[in-house]
Amino acid sequence: MIKNPLVTIIMAARDTEPYLRDCLDSIINQTYCNWELIAVNDHSIDRTADILEEYASTDRRIQLLHSKREKLIPALKEGYRLRRGTLLNRMDSDDRMPLDKLECMVKHWLPYGRGTIIAGGTEHFVDDGQVGDGFRRYEAWLNDLAARSAHYEEIYQECVIPSHCWLLHYKDFEAVGGFEPEVYPEDYDLCFRFYQAKYRVIGLNKILHYWRDRSERISRTWEVYKDNRYFALKLKYFYQLDRDWQRPLVVWGAGKNGKDLVKLILQEEDNLHWVCDNERKIGKDIYEIRMRHHDEIPNFSNPQILIAVSSPPDRLSIKEQLESWGKKPVQDFWFFS
């Protein structure tokens, strides 16, 4: 095992001139020095390319490319072709790294080696004002998963390892398809491929990325991110990886999330059960499925249960109820929203 392996950082940049120097300085000042940054300018119309060229001219560890195709994944693909490092990390050009990010991640990867992903915590920030409550809740959830190394337990809820918060061996990355699938959100799709490959995820109870909250982020402006429940992506992998056709399927939740999820499930199977706690809906037929009370779940024979309830307090009480019936996360139930 190489004691100080070269880390390749792949970064696509598009019109991030106001934030780019801050980002690049946080990389250059890392306490771990054996890295290379492959920065790909994705058709910027501001001074992003000029700033990248300036930094590349003064630090040999920085390579600059100009992508031929527009959009994030094609830019990442082009950057990856120049990879020389043993370990990989991704960076967003408007964010910042804590100064010891790479040192910490490499240190914790080395005892495990191939087949292992290091994942850390994240902290949102803004230049002025306050970070939104939704981002703070997501941040707290991510950091709890990292502290417990519990990423796969809640993989169907939201993206459990953001694009900037992983480090792994390039051969493991290539084995799951790397940047090849042009599927958005690309970081969530990659998480599912990690899960499919059964890679070990070592979470660190430490903030390893500063994530800028701004209105122009593509997660807020691209149409593909508009419905951020990603039910189609989640169900694709659920049916590939976790659906046991010998067990009945139960959906818990009769609100908008539950209805939208059931619509998609009906494209795969029609013999499902649907439960909720809304007395006005229990006993009625929705999509030709009779709504039942969730207290009937123990009557089903070893069911698989998908929970489509959006309120965090409700999710907690549902988890406690299911566990009181002897159901276990990952084995018996999954949260889908």
C-alpha positions as CSV (number, residue, x, y, z in Angstrom):
1,M,0.0,0.0,0.0
2,I,1.4,3.4,-1.0
3,K,1.7,5.5,2.1
4,N,0.8,8.8,0.4
5,P,-1.2,7.9,-2.7
6,L,-1.9,10.5,-5.3
7,V,-5.5,11.8,-5.1
8,T,-7.2,13.0,-8.3
9,I,-9.8,15.6,-7.7
10,I,-12.3,16.0,-10.6
11,M,-14.0,19.4,-10.8
12,A,-16.4,20.7,-13.5
13,A,-16.8,24.5,-13.4
14,R,-19.4,26.7,-15.1
15,D,-19.8,30.4,-14.5
16,T,-18.6,30.3,-10.9
17,E,-16.3,33.3,-11.1
18,P,-17.4,34.9,-7.8
19,Y,-16.6,31.8,-5.8
20,L,-13.8,30.0,-7.7
21,R,-10.7,31.6,-6.1
22,D,-12.1,30.7,-2.7
23,C,-12.6,27.1,-3.9
24,L,-9.2,26.8,-5.5
25,D,-7.4,28.3,-2.5
26,S,-9.0,25.7,-0.2
27,I,-7.6,23.0,-2.4
28,I,-4.1,24.5,-2.8
29,N,-3.8,24.9,1.0
30,Q,-4.6,21.3,1.8
31,T,-2.4,19.8,4.5
32,Y,-2.2,16.7,2.2
33,C,-0.1,17.7,-0.7
34,N,0.0,14.7,-3.0
35,W,-3.0,15.6,-5.2
36,E,-3.9,16.7,-8.7
37,L,-6.8,18.8,-9.7
38,I,-8.4,18.2,-13.1
39,A,-10.5,21.3,-13.7
40,V,-12.9,21.2,-16.6
41,N,-14.4,24.5,-17.8
42,D,-17.9,23.7,-19.0
43,H,-18.6,26.5,-21.5
44,S,-18.4,29.3,-19.0
45,I,-19.3,32.8,-20.3
46,D,-17.8,34.7,-17.3
47,R,-14.1,34.7,-16.2
48,T,-14.1,31.1,-14.9
49,A,-11.8,29.9,-17.6
50,D,-9.3,32.8,-17.0
51,I,-9.1,32.1,-13.3
52,L,-8.6,28.4,-13.9
53,E,-5.8,29.2,-16.4
54,E,-4.2,31.5,-13.9
55,Y,-4.1,28.9,-11.2
56,A,-3.0,26.1,-13.5
57,S,0.0,28.3,-14.7
58,T,1.3,28.7,-11.2
59,D,0.6,25.2,-9.8
60,R,1.7,22.1,-11.7
61,R,-0.8,20.0,-9.9
62,I,-3.7,21.7,-11.6
63,Q,-4.7,20.8,-15.2
64,L,-7.2,22.8,-17.2
65,L,-9.5,21.3,-19.8
66,H,-12.3,22.9,-21.9
67,S,-15.1,20.5,-22.3
68,K,-16.4,19.7,-25.8
69,R,-19.9,18.8,-24.8
70,E,-22.1,20.8,-22.5
71,K,-23.5,19.7,-19.1
72,L,-22.0,18.3,-16.0
73,I,-21.5,14.6,-16.7
74,P,-19.9,15.0,-20.1
75,A,-17.4,17.5,-18.4
76,L,-16.7,15.0,-15.6
77,K,-16.0,12.3,-18.2
78,E,-13.5,14.4,-20.1
79,G,-11.7,15.3,-16.9
80,Y,-11.6,11.7,-15.7
81,R,-9.7,10.6,-18.9
82,L,-6.7,12.5,-17.6
83,R,-6.7,10.8,-14.2
84,R,-3.4,9.7,-12.8
85,G,-4.2,9.3,-9.1
86,T,-4.9,6.1,-7.2
87,L,-7.7,7.7,-5.2
88,L,-10.6,9.9,-6.4
89,N,-12.5,12.8,-5.0
90,R,-15.0,15.2,-6.6
91,M,-15.2,18.9,-6.0
92,D,-17.8,21.6,-6.9
93,S,-16.3,24.9,-8.0
94,D,-18.4,27.1,-5.8
95,D,-17.6,25.2,-2.6
96,R,-14.7,25.0,-0.1
97,M,-12.7,22.2,1.4
98,P,-11.7,22.2,5.1
99,L,-7.9,22.3,5.0
100,D,-7.4,18.8,6.3
101,K,-10.1,17.2,4.1
102,L,-7.8,15.1,1.9
103,E,-5.4,14.2,4.8
104,C,-8.3,12.9,6.9
105,M,-9.9,10.9,4.1
106,V,-6.7,9.3,2.9
107,K,-5.7,8.4,6.5
108,H,-9.0,6.6,7.1
109,W,-9.0,4.9,3.7
110,L,-5.5,3.4,4.0
111,P,-6.3,0.7,6.7
112,Y,-9.1,-0.7,4.5
113,G,-8.0,-0.3,0.9
114,R,-10.0,-1.5,-2.1
115,G,-13.7,-1.9,-1.8
116,T,-14.0,0.9,0.7
117,I,-15.5,4.4,0.4
118,I,-14.7,7.1,2.9
119,A,-17.6,9.5,3.4
120,G,-17.7,12.6,5.7
121,G,-20.0,15.2,7.0
122,T,-21.0,18.5,5.2
123,E,-21.9,22.0,6.3
124,H,-23.8,24.5,4.3
125,F,-22.9,28.2,4.2
126,V,-24.0,31.4,2.4
127,D,-22.1,34.7,1.8
128,D,-24.9,36.6,3.4
129,G,-28.2,35.8,5.0
130,Q,-29.1,32.3,6.4
131,V,-29.1,28.8,5.1
132,G,-32.6,27.5,4.5
133,D,-34.2,25.1,6.9
134,G,-34.5,22.4,4.3
135,F,-30.7,22.4,3.7
136,R,-30.1,22.4,7.4
137,R,-32.3,19.3,7.9
138,Y,-30.6,17.6,5.0
139,E,-27.2,18.5,6.4
140,A,-28.1,17.1,9.8
141,W,-29.4,13.9,8.3
142,L,-26.3,13.4,6.2
143,N,-24.0,14.1,9.2
144,D,-25.9,11.6,11.3
145,L,-25.5,8.9,8.7
146,A,-21.8,9.7,8.4
147,A,-21.4,9.5,12.2
148,R,-23.1,6.1,12.3
149,S,-21.8,4.7,8.9
150,A,-25.5,4.1,8.3
151,H,-25.6,5.2,4.7
152,Y,-27.2,2.1,3.2
153,E,-29.9,2.0,5.9
154,E,-31.6,5.1,4.4
155,I,-30.5,5.0,0.8
156,Y,-34.0,5.2,-0.6
157,Q,-34.8,8.4,1.3
158,E,-32.3,10.8,-0.3
159,C,-28.8,10.9,-1.7
160,V,-26.7,9.5,1.2
161,I,-23.3,10.5,-0.1
162,P,-23.1,13.8,-1.9
163,S,-20.8,14.1,-4.9
164,H,-18.1,16.0,-3.0
165,C,-18.1,13.7,0.1
166,W,-16.5,10.5,-1.1
167,L,-13.0,9.1,-1.6
168,L,-12.3,5.7,-3.2
169,H,-9.9,3.8,-5.4
170,Y,-10.2,4.5,-9.1
171,K,-10.5,0.8,-9.9
172,D,-13.5,0.5,-7.6
173,F,-15.0,3.7,-9.3
174,E,-14.5,2.2,-12.7
175,A,-16.0,-1.1,-11.7
176,V,-19.3,0.5,-11.0
177,G,-19.3,2.5,-14.2
178,G,-17.6,5.7,-13.1
179,F,-19.1,8.8,-14.8
180,E,-20.4,6.8,-17.7
181,P,-24.2,6.7,-17.0
182,E,-25.6,10.0,-18.0
183,V,-28.3,9.9,-15.3
184,Y,-29.2,12.8,-13.1
185,P,-28.9,13.3,-10.2
186,E,-25.5,11.8,-10.9
187,D,-24.4,11.6,-7.3
188,Y,-27.5,9.7,-6.2
189,D,-27.2,7.2,-9.1
190,L,-23.6,6.7,-8.1
191,C,-24.6,6.0,-4.5
192,F,-26.9,3.2,-5.7
193,R,-24.1,1.7,-7.8
194,F,-21.9,1.7,-4.7
195,Y,-24.7,0.0,-2.8
196,Q,-25.1,-2.6,-5.7
197,A,-21.4,-3.4,-5.5
198,K,-21.6,-3.8,-1.7
199,Y,-18.7,-1.5,-1.1
200,R,-18.0,-0.8,2.6
201,V,-18.8,2.8,3.5
202,I,-16.8,4.2,6.4
203,G,-18.4,7.4,7.7
204,L,-16.5,10.0,9.6
205,N,-18.0,12.1,12.3
206,K,-16.3,15.2,10.9
207,I,-17.2,18.0,8.6
208,L,-15.2,17.4,5.4
209,H,-16.9,19.8,3.0
210,Y,-18.3,23.3,3.0
211,W,-21.3,23.4,0.7
212,R,-22.4,26.8,-0.6
213,D,-26.1,27.5,-0.7
214,R,-27.0,29.8,-3.5
215,S,-29.9,30.3,-5.8
216,E,-28.0,29.5,-9.0
217,R,-27.0,25.9,-8.1
218,I,-28.0,23.5,-10.8
219,S,-29.9,21.5,-8.1
220,R,-32.3,24.5,-8.0
221,T,-32.3,25.5,-11.6
222,W,-32.2,22.4,-13.8
223,E,-35.6,20.8,-14.7
224,V,-34.2,17.3,-13.9
225,Y,-34.0,18.3,-10.2
226,K,-37.4,19.9,-10.0
227,D,-39.1,16.9,-8.5
228,N,-36.5,16.0,-5.9
229,R,-38.2,12.9,-4.6
230,Y,-36.6,10.9,-7.5
231,F,-39.1,8.1,-7.1
232,A,-38.3,6.6,-10.6
233,L,-34.6,6.3,-9.8
234,K,-35.3,4.8,-6.4
235,L,-37.8,2.2,-7.7
236,K,-35.4,1.3,-10.5
237,Y,-32.8,0.2,-8.0
238,F,-35.3,-1.2,-5.5
239,Y,-36.6,-3.6,-8.1
240,Q,-33.1,-4.5,-9.2
241,L,-31.6,-4.9,-5.8
242,D,-34.1,-5.4,-3.0
243,R,-37.5,-6.5,-4.3
244,D,-38.2,-10.1,-3.1
245,W,-41.1,-11.4,-5.2
246,Q,-41.8,-14.1,-2.7
247,R,-42.9,-11.4,-0.2
248,P,-46.0,-9.1,-0.4
249,L,-45.3,-5.4,-0.9
250,V,-46.9,-2.8,1.3
251,V,-46.9,1.0,0.8
252,W,-47.5,3.2,3.9
253,G,-48.7,6.7,3.1
254,A,-51.8,8.0,1.3
255,G,-50.8,11.6,0.7
256,K,-49.3,13.0,-2.5
257,N,-46.0,11.1,-2.0
258,G,-47.8,7.8,-1.4
259,K,-50.1,8.3,-4.4
260,D,-47.3,9.3,-6.8
261,L,-45.2,6.3,-5.6
262,V,-48.0,3.8,-6.0
263,K,-48.7,5.1,-9.6
264,L,-45.1,4.1,-10.5
265,I,-45.2,0.8,-8.6
266,L,-48.3,-0.2,-10.6
267,Q,-46.2,-0.1,-13.7
268,E,-44.2,-3.0,-12.2
269,E,-46.8,-5.0,-10.2
270,D,-50.4,-4.7,-9.3
271,N,-50.8,-7.0,-6.3
272,L,-49.7,-4.5,-3.7
273,H,-51.2,-3.5,-0.4
274,W,-51.7,0.1,0.8
275,V,-52.0,1.4,4.3
276,C,-52.3,4.7,6.2
277,D,-53.7,6.2,9.3
278,N,-56.2,8.6,7.6
279,E,-59.6,7.6,8.8
280,R,-61.2,9.4,5.8
281,K,-59.3,7.2,3.3
282,I,-59.3,3.8,5.1
283,G,-61.8,1.5,3.4
284,K,-61.9,3.4,0.2
285,D,-60.5,2.3,-3.2
286,I,-57.7,4.5,-4.7
287,Y,-56.3,3.3,-8.0
288,E,-58.5,0.2,-7.5
289,I,-56.6,-0.6,-4.3
290,R,-58.5,-0.9,-1.0
291,M,-56.9,1.4,1.6
292,R,-56.3,-0.4,4.9
293,H,-55.2,0.7,8.4
294,H,-51.5,0.4,9.1
295,D,-52.3,-1.7,12.2
296,E,-53.0,-4.6,9.7
297,I,-49.3,-4.8,8.8
298,P,-48.6,-7.6,11.3
299,N,-51.3,-9.7,9.5
300,F,-49.3,-9.7,6.2
301,S,-46.9,-12.6,5.8
302,N,-43.3,-11.2,5.9
303,P,-44.0,-8.1,3.9
304,Q,-41.6,-5.6,2.3
305,I,-42.7,-2.1,3.3
306,L,-42.1,1.2,1.5
307,I,-42.9,4.3,3.6
308,A,-43.8,7.4,1.6
309,V,-44.4,9.9,4.4
310,S,-42.7,13.3,4.2
311,S,-42.9,14.6,7.8
312,P,-39.7,13.7,9.9
313,P,-41.7,13.3,13.1
314,D,-44.1,10.9,11.3
315,R,-41.1,9.0,9.9
316,L,-39.7,8.5,13.4
317,S,-43.0,7.3,14.9
318,I,-43.5,4.9,11.9
319,K,-40.0,3.5,12.4
320,E,-40.7,2.9,16.1
321,Q,-44.0,1.3,15.3
322,L,-42.5,-1.1,12.7
323,E,-39.6,-2.0,15.0
324,S,-42.1,-2.8,17.8
325,W,-43.6,-5.4,15.4
326,G,-40.2,-6.9,14.8
327,K,-39.5,-5.2,11.5
328,K,-36.0,-4.2,10.6
329,P,-34.7,-1.4,8.4
330,V,-33.1,-2.6,5.1
331,Q,-34.4,-6.1,5.7
332,D,-38.1,-5.3,6.0
333,F,-38.8,-1.6,5.4
334,W,-37.4,1.4,3.6
335,F,-38.2,5.1,3.6
336,F,-38.9,6.6,0.2
337,S,-39.4,10.2,1.2
